[in-house]
Structures are given as C-alpha cells and as structure tokens.
C-alpha cells in the first residue's frame, strides 16, 4: 500500500492541473487565429503549473520524484513547442522566439542531469532560471496578443 503522503501529493498535483485546465477552458475565443493563440496560451499555463509542481517536489521530496516531475515539465513544455511549431504564423511572435524555446528545452535537460548528480542546491540553481524564462516567454506572447 502506498504512503498516505505520496497519495496526498499526487492528489494535490492532479487537483492543480485540473483546476488550471478548467480555468483555461472557460476563456472565450472569438477571432481567426484565436484558437491557436488560446491553445498556445493553455499549453504555456500547463507548463508553468508543472514547473511549480517540479519546484515544490525539489524542495520536499527525493531525487527520483523530482526527476519525474521535471520530466513531466519537459513533456508539458514540448506541448508548448508543438503548438508554436504548428502555428507560428498565427501566433505572430518574434523570429528569435523559436530559438529561445529550444534553449529552454536544453535547460530542462540540464536540470535532469544535475538531479542525477544528486545536488539539491545545484538542481534548485538550475531550475530557477527556467521559471524566469517561462515567465518572460509568456509575457512576450501575451504582449504580442495585446498588440493584435
């Protein structure tokens, strides 16, 4: 039988993802290209939520759990990259946005390597810039959305 703390953590993580998904599903979509932008924004929000889960796991759990959550972060971030690749023209973001997305993906891989080395402090230091980058990329996309 699994540990009650582990079950509670999994329930909280699932609840957070469901809440974010439910909130994102209620956004109205009205203009041409809005579907693509909304999908991109939803994928970005899910990746940001998963980043928060990975950060909390780093602070409260062990190496395996943290690596699993960072792997989930990478999967969520791949959804962002897929939405961007499929809809670059509809999103209308600046030309270096794709390169920045790729750099962020490489940074996530770097975090996984640092976690394998076993240093919580180094993993925290490697994970922190990813949160900043997610926020900056989201802000750039939101600014572009307001300009349309």
PEDA-V577295 format. One record per pair of residues at least 24 apart in sequence whose C-alpha atoms are under 10 Angstrom apart, sorted by the first residue. I is the first residue (numbers start at 1). J is the second residue. Records with the same first field share a line. If there is no record, write none. Layout:
# PEDA-V577295
I->J + J
This chain:
# PEDA-V577295
6->61
9->53 + 57
12->53
13->49 + 50 + 52 + 53 + 54
16->46 + 49 + 50 + 53
17->45 + 46 + 47 + 49 + 50 + 53
18->46
20->45 + 46 + 49
21->45 + 46
32->90
33->87 + 89 + 90 + 91 + 92
34->90 + 91 + 145
35->87 + 90 + 91
36->83 + 84 + 86 + 87 + 88 + 89 + 90 + 91
37->83 + 84 + 87 + 88 + 90 + 91 + 92 + 141 + 142 + 145
38->91 + 145
39->79 + 80 + 83 + 84 + 87
40->79 + 80 + 81 + 82 + 83 + 84 + 86 + 87 + 91 + 138 + 141
41->80 + 83 + 138 + 141 + 142 + 145
42->79 + 80 + 83
43->76 + 77 + 78 + 79 + 80 + 81 + 82 + 83 + 84
44->76 + 77 + 78 + 79 + 80 + 81 + 83 + 134 + 135 + 137 + 138 + 141
45->76 + 77 + 80 + 134 + 135 + 138
46->73 + 76 + 77 + 79 + 80
47->72 + 73 + 74 + 75 + 76 + 77 + 78 + 79 + 80 + 131 + 134
48->73 + 76 + 77 + 130 + 131 + 134 + 135 + 138
49->73 + 76
50->74 + 75 + 76 + 77
51->76 + 77 + 127 + 128 + 130 + 131 + 134
52->131
54->127
55->123 + 124 + 127 + 128 + 131
58->115 + 120 + 121 + 123 + 124 + 127
59->120 + 121 + 124
62->115 + 118 + 120
63->112 + 115 + 116 + 117 + 118 + 119 + 120 + 123
64->115 + 116 + 118
66->112 + 115 + 116 + 120 + 123
67->111 + 112 + 113 + 114 + 115 + 116
68->112
69->112
70->108 + 109 + 111 + 112 + 115 + 127
71->108 + 109 + 111 + 112
73->105 + 108
74->104 + 105 + 106 + 107 + 108 + 109 + 112
75->105
77->101 + 104 + 105 + 108 + 134
78->102 + 105
81->105
91->141 + 144 + 145 + 148
92->141 + 144 + 145 + 148
93->140 + 141 + 142 + 143 + 144 + 145
94->140 + 141 + 144
97->137 + 140 + 141
100->133 + 137
101->133 + 134 + 137
103->130 + 133
104->129 + 130 + 131 + 133 + 134 + 137
105->130
107->133
